[in-house]
Amino acid sequence: MPETEFTPKPQTPANVASAVLDAIEAQPDAFNMNHWARLPEGLPLAPMEAPKCGSQLCAAGWAAHLTGWTLVSGEEEAEVTGVDDYGNEYETLANVYAERGGERRTIGDVAAKALGLEPNERLWYTDAPTALKWLGEIAGR
């Protein structure tokens, strides 16, 4: 029986940031800080699945995807949970979000937790060079 290659999900903020930087380097055309997750044909992007041609993910989208969340970018809005600048959870409607085990969360919330950011630290509301620099600092590169 042939061995199956398996890449474990990164667990620490430094490992998540490093994995995001590696993914962006490997697929630079799929990196765009203007879209949480723009997915062709509105098809979800499952964990461990490579983004299809034409997909675009911001740094937060990559962090959520690489830590085991399915990214959804659809026409219909769904109720999702987010976290405000003070760490309080709230419910909102979104047509782009992360989903895992029946839980739906904002992509920014999932990424902030994975990268060890405080609720008011918003890496994704910046330009690409700044986001890459911040990821590099978190990764210790």
Secondary structure, 3 states (H helix, E strand, C coil): CCCCCCCCCCCCHHHHHHHHHHHHHHCHHHECCCCCEECHHHCCECCCCCCCCCCEECHHHHHHHHCCCEEEEEEEEEEEEEECCCCCEEEEEEEEEEEECCEEECHHHHHHHHCCCCCCCCCCCCCHHHHHHHHHHHHCC
